[in-house]
Amino acid sequence: MKRFATLAVLLAASAAFVTPAGAALNPPTCINARLIDKSNVVDTHIIRFTMKDHKVYQTKLKGNCMSLKFFGYVFVTPTDEVCNGQSIRVLKTDQVCVLGPLELQERGQHI
């Protein structure tokens, strides 16, 4: 019983230690659309947003968006933000695709 209690205390302590660090690494839920300098459709699953401050965010779509690279897209949003879980609509085909989490790319990683 004493061993179990010690293990429980160690697990709780390690969880408390890991949570703040993990929280700092969480990607933003949204980015301001007005601060996007350009976007790049990499393939049927990935879009990169280069910001005016030169930061690059990448999102992996929550599904295959077949005609995205060929026709481009528009945001389906009532605000100035681009967010995780937001829909985009492919031009010409009207296919709706959903953005995944936004991940800040390290320098050189997005090239």
N, C-alpha and C positions, 0 to 999 in steps of 0.2 A: 504494500500500500504506500509506503514511504517513497518507493521508486516511482510509482505512478504520479504522486504529487510533485516530485522533483521534475519529472518529465513534463508535466503540465505547466509548471512555472517556467521552465526553459523554453517551451514552445510559445507561451504567451509573450515572454521577453523578446524572443527572436521575431515574432510577428510585429511587435511594437517597433522594433528596430528597423525592420524592412519596410513598413508602410510609408514612413515619410520619404524615404529614398525613392520608392516606387511612385509616389505621388508626384515627385518632381519630374519624373520621366514621362508622365502621362501626356499624350499629345493634346493640342488644343481641340476643343469640341467644334469651334468655328474660327474662321478667319474673315477679316473684313474684305469684302469684294472690291471696295474702292482702292485697296492697297495692293491688289494683284496687278503686276506689270504685264505678265503674259501667262498663258497656259499652254501646255503641250500634251497632246493625247499620244501616249507612248504606244499603247496597243489596245485591245478590246477590254482590258481590265484596269489600266493604270492611267491616271491623269496627274500631271505635275503642275503646280502653281508657283511661279517665280514672283516674289513680292518686290515692291519698289525698294525695300531695304536689302535686296539680293538674297534673302532667305528663300529656301525652296521647300515647299510642302508637297507631299505625294499622298494620293489616296488610291486604294485598290477598291474598285467597284464591287458591290455585293452581287455579282453575277456577270455574265458575259454580255457586253454591249456591242454587238456585231458591227453595226454601221457607223459607230462613233468616229473612228479615225477618218472616214471618207467624207462625212457630211457635217461634222461639227455638232455643237450643242448649245442650248440655252439653259440658264438656271430657272428652276421653278421655285421661286421664293418671294415672299412679300417684304423681305428685309434686305439690307446691304451685306448680309453675311452668307458665307458658304460654310455649311455645317455637315458633320458626320450624320448620315441617315437622310440627307437631303436628296430630292429627286432632280435629275436633269433630263431634258428632252432632246433627243437627237433630231436635227433638222432633216427635212424631207421624209423620214420614215416615221416620225413621232414616237419612236421607241422610248420608253421611260426607263432610266437606269438610276440606281441608288448609290450615293457616295459612301465609302467606308471611312474608317478613322483617318484623320489627317496626321501624317508623320513628317516631322522636321527632318530633312535630309542633311547629312554631314557634308561638308565641302568636298567636292570631288566624287561623291557617291552617286550623284545624279547625272553625271556625264556619260 
